[in-house]
Amino acid sequence: MTDEEWAFFEHFILASRAPNGRKPANHRLVLDGIFWVARTRSPLA
């Protein structure tokens, strides 16, 4: 994901801690993975 693409999506993602106190996941990496699955039509399991 390019910096320009991330700059667009970053505004829609809230970075907050989970109720159990864990640090949030790397949202950019997760979103990039979702787009990769959608682009390649790779099965999840």
N, CA, C and O atoms as a Maestro MAE file, in Angstrom:
{
 s_m_m2io_version
 :::
 2.0.0
}

f_m_ct {
 s_m_title
 :::
 protein
 m_atom[180] {
  # First column is atom index #
  i_m_mmod_type
  r_m_x_coord
  r_m_y_coord
  r_m_z_coord
  i_m_residue_number
  s_m_chain_name
  s_m_pdb_residue_name
  s_m_pdb_atom_name
  i_m_atomic_number
  :::
  1 25 0.851 -1.161 0.000 1 A "MET " " N  " 7
  2 3 0.000 0.000 0.000 1 A "MET " " CA " 6
  3 2 0.907 1.238 0.000 1 A "MET " " C  " 6
  4 15 1.817 1.357 0.820 1 A "MET " " O  " 8
  5 25 0.649 2.121 -0.901 2 A "THR " " N  " 7
  6 3 1.477 3.326 -0.991 2 A "THR " " CA " 6
  7 2 1.119 4.294 0.128 2 A "THR " " C  " 6
  8 15 0.081 4.156 0.776 2 A "THR " " O  " 8
  9 25 1.976 5.260 0.344 3 A "ASP " " N  " 7
  10 3 1.725 6.267 1.376 3 A "ASP " " CA " 6
  11 2 0.480 7.095 1.057 3 A "ASP " " C  " 6
  12 15 -0.247 7.497 1.965 3 A "ASP " " O  " 8
  13 25 0.237 7.347 -0.214 4 A "GLU " " N  " 7
  14 3 -0.938 8.123 -0.605 4 A "GLU " " CA " 6
  15 2 -2.227 7.345 -0.310 4 A "GLU " " C  " 6
  16 15 -3.208 7.911 0.173 4 A "GLU " " O  " 8
  17 25 -2.210 6.044 -0.609 5 A "GLU " " N  " 7
  18 3 -3.386 5.209 -0.317 5 A "GLU " " CA " 6
  19 2 -3.629 5.151 1.187 5 A "GLU " " C  " 6
  20 15 -4.770 5.261 1.636 5 A "GLU " " O  " 8
  21 25 -2.562 4.979 1.966 6 A "TRP " " N  " 7
  22 3 -2.706 4.910 3.413 6 A "TRP " " CA " 6
  23 2 -3.222 6.231 3.976 6 A "TRP " " C  " 6
  24 15 -4.041 6.230 4.895 6 A "TRP " " O  " 8
  25 25 -2.756 7.354 3.442 7 A "ALA " " N  " 7
  26 3 -3.214 8.658 3.906 7 A "ALA " " CA " 6
  27 2 -4.727 8.795 3.734 7 A "ALA " " C  " 6
  28 15 -5.392 9.417 4.563 7 A "ALA " " O  " 8
  29 25 -5.268 8.220 2.667 8 A "PHE " " N  " 7
  30 3 -6.720 8.264 2.451 8 A "PHE " " CA " 6
  31 2 -7.459 7.426 3.487 8 A "PHE " " C  " 6
  32 15 -8.426 7.899 4.084 8 A "PHE " " O  " 8
  33 25 -7.021 6.192 3.709 9 A "PHE " " N  " 7
  34 3 -7.741 5.275 4.594 9 A "PHE " " CA " 6
  35 2 -7.488 5.547 6.078 9 A "PHE " " C  " 6
  36 15 -8.316 5.192 6.918 9 A "PHE " " O  " 8
  37 25 -6.381 6.158 6.402 10 A "GLU " " N  " 7
  38 3 -6.014 6.378 7.798 10 A "GLU " " CA " 6
  39 2 -7.078 7.174 8.555 10 A "GLU " " C  " 6
  40 15 -7.268 6.968 9.754 10 A "GLU " " O  " 8
  41 25 -7.761 8.066 7.875 11 A "HIS " " N  " 7
  42 3 -8.776 8.903 8.523 11 A "HIS " " CA " 6
  43 2 -10.007 8.100 8.944 11 A "HIS " " C  " 6
  44 15 -10.747 8.540 9.825 11 A "HIS " " O  " 8
  45 25 -10.240 6.951 8.347 12 A "PHE " " N  " 7
  46 3 -11.410 6.137 8.649 12 A "PHE " " CA " 6
  47 2 -11.169 5.116 9.756 12 A "PHE " " C  " 6
  48 15 -12.111 4.485 10.234 12 A "PHE " " O  " 8
  49 25 -9.925 4.952 10.162 13 A "ILE " " N  " 7
  50 3 -9.572 3.928 11.134 13 A "ILE " " CA " 6
  51 2 -9.272 4.581 12.473 13 A "ILE " " C  " 6
  52 15 -8.445 5.489 12.566 13 A "ILE " " O  " 8
  53 25 -9.951 4.112 13.501 14 A "LEU " " N  " 7
  54 3 -9.724 4.630 14.842 14 A "LEU " " CA " 6
  55 2 -8.669 3.784 15.537 14 A "LEU " " C  " 6
  56 15 -8.777 2.559 15.564 14 A "LEU " " O  " 8
  57 25 -7.675 4.409 16.086 15 A "ALA " " N  " 7
  58 3 -6.636 3.693 16.825 15 A "ALA " " CA " 6
  59 2 -6.957 3.791 18.313 15 A "ALA " " C  " 6
  60 15 -6.626 4.783 18.962 15 A "ALA " " O  " 8
  61 25 -7.586 2.784 18.834 16 A "SER " " N  " 7
  62 3 -7.911 2.760 20.248 16 A "SER " " CA " 6
  63 2 -7.503 1.417 20.822 16 A "SER " " C  " 6
  64 15 -7.337 0.438 20.095 16 A "SER " " O  " 8
  65 25 -7.346 1.386 22.113 17 A "ARG " " N  " 7
  66 3 -6.958 0.142 22.768 17 A "ARG " " CA " 6
  67 2 -8.175 -0.762 22.926 17 A "ARG " " C  " 6
  68 15 -9.305 -0.298 23.083 17 A "ARG " " O  " 8
  69 25 -7.914 -2.047 22.881 18 A "ALA " " N  " 7
  70 3 -8.970 -3.034 23.099 18 A "ALA " " CA " 6
  71 2 -9.376 -3.002 24.569 18 A "ALA " " C  " 6
  72 15 -8.622 -2.506 25.406 18 A "ALA " " O  " 8
  73 25 -10.561 -3.524 24.894 19 A "PRO " " N  " 7
  74 3 -11.005 -3.515 26.294 19 A "PRO " " CA " 6
  75 2 -10.047 -4.252 27.238 19 A "PRO " " C  " 6
  76 15 -9.993 -3.942 28.428 19 A "PRO " " O  " 8
  77 25 -9.302 -5.212 26.720 20 A "ASN " " N  " 7
  78 3 -8.375 -5.938 27.583 20 A "ASN " " CA " 6
  79 2 -7.025 -5.235 27.722 20 A "ASN " " C  " 6
  80 15 -6.134 -5.756 28.393 20 A "ASN " " O  " 8
  81 25 -6.854 -4.070 27.107 21 A "GLY " " N  " 7
  82 3 -5.644 -3.280 27.258 21 A "GLY " " CA " 6
  83 2 -4.545 -3.561 26.247 21 A "GLY " " C  " 6
  84 15 -3.476 -2.953 26.308 21 A "GLY " " O  " 8
  85 25 -4.797 -4.476 25.317 22 A "ARG " " N  " 7
  86 3 -3.778 -4.780 24.296 22 A "ARG " " CA " 6
  87 2 -3.600 -3.592 23.361 22 A "ARG " " C  " 6
  88 15 -4.531 -2.825 23.116 22 A "ARG " " O  " 8
  89 25 -2.382 -3.459 22.846 23 A "LYS " " N  " 7
  90 3 -2.130 -2.404 21.872 23 A "LYS " " CA " 6
  91 2 -2.842 -2.756 20.568 23 A "LYS " " C  " 6
  92 15 -2.991 -3.934 20.245 23 A "LYS " " O  " 8
  93 25 -3.283 -1.746 19.816 24 A "PRO " " N  " 7
  94 3 -3.968 -2.041 18.552 24 A "PRO " " CA " 6
  95 2 -3.021 -2.661 17.540 24 A "PRO " " C  " 6
  96 15 -1.808 -2.461 17.595 24 A "PRO " " O  " 8
  97 25 -3.597 -3.416 16.617 25 A "ALA " " N  " 7
  98 3 -2.817 -4.044 15.542 25 A "ALA " " CA " 6
  99 2 -2.333 -2.963 14.581 25 A "ALA " " C  " 6
  100 15 -2.840 -1.841 14.585 25 A "ALA " " O  " 8
  101 25 -1.368 -3.306 13.775 26 A "ASN " " N  " 7
  102 3 -0.889 -2.402 12.741 26 A "ASN " " CA " 6
  103 2 -1.973 -2.341 11.668 26 A "ASN " " C  " 6
  104 15 -2.062 -3.227 10.818 26 A "ASN " " O  " 8
  105 25 -2.782 -1.312 11.709 27 A "HIS " " N  " 7
  106 3 -3.943 -1.214 10.826 27 A "HIS " " CA " 6
  107 2 -3.550 -1.158 9.357 27 A "HIS " " C  " 6
  108 15 -4.265 -1.674 8.498 27 A "HIS " " O  " 8
  109 25 -2.427 -0.540 9.072 28 A "ARG " " N  " 7
  110 3 -1.991 -0.465 7.674 28 A "ARG " " CA " 6
  111 2 -1.675 -1.853 7.142 28 A "ARG " " C  " 6
  112 15 -2.033 -2.178 6.010 28 A "ARG " " O  " 8
  113 25 -1.013 -2.668 7.939 29 A "LEU " " N  " 7
  114 3 -0.661 -4.024 7.532 29 A "LEU " " CA " 6
  115 2 -1.913 -4.886 7.365 29 A "LEU " " C  " 6
  116 15 -2.007 -5.659 6.411 29 A "LEU " " O  " 8
  117 25 -2.868 -4.761 8.277 30 A "VAL " " N  " 7
  118 3 -4.115 -5.527 8.191 30 A "VAL " " CA " 6
  119 2 -4.893 -5.132 6.939 30 A "VAL " " C  " 6
  120 15 -5.366 -5.999 6.203 30 A "VAL " " O  " 8
  121 25 -5.026 -3.840 6.695 31 A "LEU " " N  " 7
  122 3 -5.761 -3.367 5.520 31 A "LEU " " CA " 6
  123 2 -5.073 -3.802 4.232 31 A "LEU " " C  " 6
  124 15 -5.739 -4.165 3.263 31 A "LEU " " O  " 8
  125 25 -3.755 -3.768 4.220 32 A "ASP " " N  " 7
  126 3 -3.006 -4.228 3.051 32 A "ASP " " CA " 6
  127 2 -3.271 -5.713 2.802 32 A "ASP " " C  " 6
  128 15 -3.404 -6.130 1.652 32 A "ASP " " O  " 8
  129 25 -3.348 -6.512 3.862 33 A "GLY " " N  " 7
  130 3 -3.656 -7.935 3.723 33 A "GLY " " CA " 6
  131 2 -5.050 -8.177 3.185 33 A "GLY " " C  " 6
  132 15 -5.255 -9.068 2.362 33 A "GLY " " O  " 8
  133 25 -6.008 -7.391 3.644 34 A "ILE " " N  " 7
  134 3 -7.386 -7.521 3.148 34 A "ILE " " CA " 6
  135 2 -7.441 -7.218 1.654 34 A "ILE " " C  " 6
  136 15 -8.096 -7.933 0.895 34 A "ILE " " O  " 8
  137 25 -6.754 -6.161 1.237 35 A "PHE " " N  " 7
  138 3 -6.733 -5.824 -0.185 35 A "PHE " " CA " 6
  139 2 -6.015 -6.888 -0.997 35 A "PHE " " C  " 6
  140 15 -6.409 -7.161 -2.130 35 A "PHE " " O  " 8
  141 25 -4.965 -7.498 -0.443 36 A "TRP " " N  " 7
  142 3 -4.249 -8.557 -1.152 36 A "TRP " " CA " 6
  143 2 -5.168 -9.754 -1.396 36 A "TRP " " C  " 6
  144 15 -5.193 -10.307 -2.496 36 A "TRP " " O  " 8
  145 25 -5.922 -10.151 -0.370 37 A "VAL " " N  " 7
  146 3 -6.852 -11.277 -0.511 37 A "VAL " " CA " 6
  147 2 -7.911 -10.949 -1.558 37 A "VAL " " C  " 6
  148 15 -8.242 -11.790 -2.394 37 A "VAL " " O  " 8
  149 25 -8.442 -9.730 -1.514 38 A "ALA " " N  " 7
  150 3 -9.465 -9.332 -2.482 38 A "ALA " " CA " 6
  151 2 -8.891 -9.285 -3.905 38 A "ALA " " C  " 6
  152 15 -9.558 -9.684 -4.859 38 A "ALA " " O  " 8
  153 25 -7.675 -8.805 -4.040 39 A "ARG " " N  " 7
  154 3 -7.063 -8.668 -5.366 39 A "ARG " " CA " 6
  155 2 -6.701 -10.022 -5.963 39 A "ARG " " C  " 6
  156 15 -6.888 -10.235 -7.160 39 A "ARG " " O  " 8
  157 25 -6.186 -10.941 -5.148 40 A "THR " " N  " 7
  158 3 -5.728 -12.230 -5.657 40 A "THR " " CA " 6
  159 2 -6.819 -13.299 -5.603 40 A "THR " " C  " 6
  160 15 -6.668 -14.384 -6.165 40 A "THR " " O  " 8
  161 25 -7.910 -12.983 -4.926 41 A "ARG " " N  " 7
  162 3 -9.014 -13.937 -4.720 41 A "ARG " " CA " 6
  163 2 -8.518 -15.203 -4.054 41 A "ARG " " C  " 6
  164 15 -8.985 -16.305 -4.340 41 A "ARG " " O  " 8
  165 25 -7.565 -15.022 -3.163 42 A "SER " " N  " 7
  166 3 -6.990 -16.146 -2.413 42 A "SER " " CA " 6
  167 2 -7.968 -16.604 -1.347 42 A "SER " " C  " 6
  168 15 -8.574 -15.769 -0.676 42 A "SER " " O  " 8
  169 25 -8.139 -17.904 -1.172 43 A "PRO " " N  " 7
  170 3 -9.024 -18.399 -0.103 43 A "PRO " " CA " 6
  171 2 -8.411 -18.114 1.254 43 A "PRO " " C  " 6
  172 15 -7.189 -18.139 1.400 43 A "PRO " " O  " 8
  173 25 -9.235 -17.845 2.237 44 A "LEU " " N  " 7
  174 3 -8.737 -17.522 3.566 44 A "LEU " " CA " 6
  175 2 -8.323 -18.767 4.334 44 A "LEU " " C  " 6
  176 15 -7.484 -18.685 5.232 44 A "LEU " " O  " 8
  177 25 -8.884 -19.896 4.005 45 A "ALA " " N  " 7
  178 3 -8.560 -21.127 4.768 45 A "ALA " " CA " 6
  179 2 -7.980 -22.177 3.860 45 A "ALA " " C  " 6
  180 15 -7.648 -23.272 4.316 45 A "ALA " " O  " 8
  :::
 }
 m_bond[179] {
  # First column is bond index #
  i_m_from
  i_m_to
  i_m_order
  :::
  1 1 2 1
  2 2 3 1
  3 3 4 2
  4 3 5 1
  5 5 6 1
  6 6 7 1
  7 7 8 2
  8 7 9 1
  9 9 10 1
  10 10 11 1
  11 11 12 2
  12 11 13 1
  13 13 14 1
  14 14 15 1
  15 15 16 2
  16 15 17 1
  17 17 18 1
  18 18 19 1
  19 19 20 2
  20 19 21 1
  21 21 22 1
  22 22 23 1
  23 23 24 2
  24 23 25 1
  25 25 26 1
  26 26 27 1
  27 27 28 2
  28 27 29 1
  29 29 30 1
  30 30 31 1
  31 31 32 2
  32 31 33 1
  33 33 34 1
  34 34 35 1
  35 35 36 2
  36 35 37 1
  37 37 38 1
  38 38 39 1
  39 39 40 2
  40 39 41 1
  41 41 42 1
  42 42 43 1
  43 43 44 2
  44 43 45 1
  45 45 46 1
  46 46 47 1
  47 47 48 2
  48 47 49 1
  49 49 50 1
  50 50 51 1
  51 51 52 2
  52 51 53 1
  53 53 54 1
  54 54 55 1
  55 55 56 2
  56 55 57 1
  57 57 58 1
  58 58 59 1
  59 59 60 2
  60 59 61 1
  61 61 62 1
  62 62 63 1
  63 63 64 2
  64 63 65 1
  65 65 66 1
  66 66 67 1
  67 67 68 2
  68 67 69 1
  69 69 70 1
  70 70 71 1
  71 71 72 2
  72 71 73 1
  73 73 74 1
  74 74 75 1
  75 75 76 2
  76 75 77 1
  77 77 78 1
  78 78 79 1
  79 79 80 2
  80 79 81 1
  81 81 82 1
  82 82 83 1
  83 83 84 2
  84 83 85 1
  85 85 86 1
  86 86 87 1
  87 87 88 2
  88 87 89 1
  89 89 90 1
  90 90 91 1
  91 91 92 2
  92 91 93 1
  93 93 94 1
  94 94 95 1
  95 95 96 2
  96 95 97 1
  97 97 98 1
  98 98 99 1
  99 99 100 2
  100 99 101 1
  101 101 102 1
  102 102 103 1
  103 103 104 2
  104 103 105 1
  105 105 106 1
  106 106 107 1
  107 107 108 2
  108 107 109 1
  109 109 110 1
  110 110 111 1
  111 111 112 2
  112 111 113 1
  113 113 114 1
  114 114 115 1
  115 115 116 2
  116 115 117 1
  117 117 118 1
  118 118 119 1
  119 119 120 2
  120 119 121 1
  121 121 122 1
  122 122 123 1
  123 123 124 2
  124 123 125 1
  125 125 126 1
  126 126 127 1
  127 127 128 2
  128 127 129 1
  129 129 130 1
  130 130 131 1
  131 131 132 2
  132 131 133 1
  133 133 134 1
  134 134 135 1
  135 135 136 2
  136 135 137 1
  137 137 138 1
  138 138 139 1
  139 139 140 2
  140 139 141 1
  141 141 142 1
  142 142 143 1
  143 143 144 2
  144 143 145 1
  145 145 146 1
  146 146 147 1
  147 147 148 2
  148 147 149 1
  149 149 150 1
  150 150 151 1
  151 151 152 2
  152 151 153 1
  153 153 154 1
  154 154 155 1
  155 155 156 2
  156 155 157 1
  157 157 158 1
  158 158 159 1
  159 159 160 2
  160 159 161 1
  161 161 162 1
  162 162 163 1
  163 163 164 2
  164 163 165 1
  165 165 166 1
  166 166 167 1
  167 167 168 2
  168 167 169 1
  169 169 170 1
  170 170 171 1
  171 171 172 2
  172 171 173 1
  173 173 174 1
  174 174 175 1
  175 175 176 2
  176 175 177 1
  177 177 178 1
  178 178 179 1
  179 179 180 2
  :::
 }
}
